[in-house]
Amino acid sequence: MATTQTTSLRLALVGCGAIAKAHWRGIRELAPRIDVTATVDIDRRRAQTLANRIGCKAFGSLEEALASDRFDAVDIMVPHDRHEELAKAALKAGKHVCLEKPLANDLPAAKRILAAAKRAAKTHGTVCMVAEQSQYWPDVVMAADLIKRGAIGQVIHARACYYDWFKSDEIGLGPVDASNWRFSVDTAGGGICLDGGSHWIRPLRMMLGDITSVVAVTGRHVQAMEGETHASAILRCANGATASFEAFASHGVTAPTEDFRITGTEGELVLEHRLTRRGYHAGRLLLYNAETPDGDVLLADNSIGTADSYGIELDDFSRAVLDGTPLAAPPEAALGELRTAMALYRSAESGRWEKV
């Protein structure tokens, strides 16, 4: 059953790959009400290595861990094709669920997860959250608020540019070899648009509103990866605004660029981009309008806040469980990124506009 305690949340880290290290770092630094009491991985040695670092119990399967009753919630960080199986098992057991994006590797599985979450909430009072870190990026949050307050007038167009690269840590796409599950379409559900691209699609939706249709082209310049490794798309939004979306996976060095440029009838917002040595997105948020025609730097360096987003999102999760406060975004919001990516793939095949 779901926890009724009000002081701390006992959490199991399910999937002990590179991203789990980033989540653990975020919990340690910014989610003080979470107590990690278990690690779970089909590679028990990997689970034990992380458990030794944290000081908790390691398990080789979620089934084994659930039988131990050592935790109230799970943080699921596994390949996309396992999201449904593990999320549904945890929810059925009455555990709160934080599930890494995307919701699933296809839309039917995503809908089944959400249906299971609703049943569990009614039966056990559980909380389900989809961990989309860009929901908490400080520049995105500030930009969305400025747009809502009319700082640049009516939004007309936005440009989003997503670059990622192949590295063997939690920040990049991982190594270019057979061990990388992201290289399989069956496992991942797609390429970079569905995976890291969701971190750029969510901010577009936060700043422009729902995306209604897309037209896109994709390509594979990294032949070892079955899904797309570059893409260009135009997006239409329900409020009449449009956006361009670019995604690119790189082996080498890329120049600094803008994450986002949001153009309105009375000004622009620019969210700059560069990569720190730790791999985090750093840069500035600038506002250009009649009061600040030369650009007002509203955030001088967002790298700390962006790096901290894992901890901020998990702190949000803990508060939703322990205090009943609303999540920054309900789990259903993650359908928007999944639907957009799937429409992008359909458009690349059909050569036509596709509805989201």
Secondary structure as the mmCIF struct_conf table of DSSP 4:
data_model
#
loop_
_struct_conf.conf_type_id
_struct_conf.id
_struct_conf.beg_label_comp_id
_struct_conf.beg_label_asym_id
_struct_conf.beg_label_seq_id
_struct_conf.end_label_comp_id
_struct_conf.end_label_asym_id
_struct_conf.end_label_seq_id
BEND BEND1 THR A 6 THR A 7
STRN STRN1 LEU A 9 VAL A 14
BEND BEND2 GLY A 17 GLY A 17
HELX_RH_AL_P HELX_RH_AL_P1 ALA A 18 LEU A 30
TURN_TY1_P TURN_TY1_P1 PRO A 32 ARG A 33
STRN STRN2 ILE A 34 VAL A 40
BEND BEND3 ILE A 42 ASP A 43
HELX_RH_AL_P HELX_RH_AL_P2 ARG A 44 ILE A 54
TURN_TY1_P TURN_TY1_P2 GLY A 55 GLY A 55
BEND BEND4 CYS A 56 CYS A 56
STRN STRN3 LYS A 57 PHE A 59
BEND BEND5 GLY A 60 SER A 61
HELX_RH_AL_P HELX_RH_AL_P3 LEU A 62 SER A 68
TURN_TY1_P TURN_TY1_P3 ASP A 69 ASP A 69
BEND BEND6 ASP A 72 ASP A 72
STRN STRN4 ALA A 73 ILE A 76
BEND BEND7 VAL A 78 VAL A 78
HELX_RH_3T_P HELX_RH_3T_P1 HIS A 80 ARG A 82
HELX_RH_AL_P HELX_RH_AL_P4 HIS A 83 LYS A 92
TURN_TY1_P TURN_TY1_P4 ALA A 93 GLY A 94
STRN STRN5 HIS A 96 GLU A 100
BEND BEND8 LYS A 101 LEU A 103
BEND BEND9 ASN A 105 ASP A 106
HELX_RH_AL_P HELX_RH_AL_P5 LEU A 107 HIS A 124
STRN STRN6 CYS A 128 ALA A 131
HELX_RH_3T_P HELX_RH_3T_P2 GLN A 133 TYR A 136
HELX_RH_AL_P HELX_RH_AL_P6 PRO A 138 LYS A 148
TURN_TY1_P TURN_TY1_P5 ARG A 149 ILE A 152
BEND BEND10 GLY A 153 GLN A 154
STRN STRN7 VAL A 155 TRP A 165
BEND BEND11 SER A 168 GLY A 172
BEND BEND12 VAL A 176 ASP A 177
TURN_TY1_P TURN_TY1_P6 ALA A 178 SER A 179
HELX_RH_3T_P HELX_RH_3T_P3 TRP A 181 PHE A 183
HELX_RH_AL_P HELX_RH_AL_P7 VAL A 185 ALA A 188
BEND BEND13 GLY A 189 GLY A 191
TURN_TY1_P TURN_TY1_P7 ILE A 192 GLY A 197
HELX_RH_AL_P HELX_RH_AL_P8 SER A 198 LEU A 208
STRN STRN8 ILE A 211 GLY A 219
BEND BEND14 HIS A 221 VAL A 222
TURN_TY1_P TURN_TY1_P8 GLN A 223 ALA A 224
BEND BEND15 GLU A 226 GLY A 227
BEND BEND16 THR A 229 THR A 229
STRN STRN9 HIS A 230 CYS A 237
TURN_TY1_P TURN_TY1_P9 ALA A 238 ASN A 239
BEND BEND17 GLY A 240 GLY A 240
STRN STRN10 THR A 242 SER A 250
BEND BEND18 HIS A 251 GLY A 252
STRN STRN11 THR A 257 GLY A 264
TURN_TY1_P TURN_TY1_P10 THR A 265 GLU A 266
STRN STRN12 GLY A 267 LEU A 275
TURN_TY1_P TURN_TY1_P11 ARG A 277 ARG A 278
BEND BEND19 GLY A 279 GLY A 279
STRN STRN13 HIS A 281 ALA A 282
STRN STRN14 LEU A 285 ASN A 289
BEND BEND20 ALA A 290 GLU A 291
TURN_TY1_P TURN_TY1_P12 PRO A 293 ASP A 294
STRN STRN15 ASP A 296 LEU A 299
BEND BEND21 ALA A 300 ALA A 300
HELX_RH_AL_P HELX_RH_AL_P9 SER A 303 ALA A 307
TURN_TY1_P TURN_TY1_P13 ASP A 308 ASP A 308
HELX_RH_AL_P HELX_RH_AL_P10 SER A 309 ASP A 323
HELX_LH_PP_P HELX_LH_PP_P1 THR A 325 LEU A 327
BEND BEND22 ALA A 328 ALA A 329
HELX_RH_3T_P HELX_RH_3T_P4 PRO A 331 ALA A 334
HELX_RH_AL_P HELX_RH_AL_P11 LEU A 335 SER A 350
BEND BEND23 GLY A 351 ARG A 352
STRN STRN16 GLU A 354 LYS A 355
#
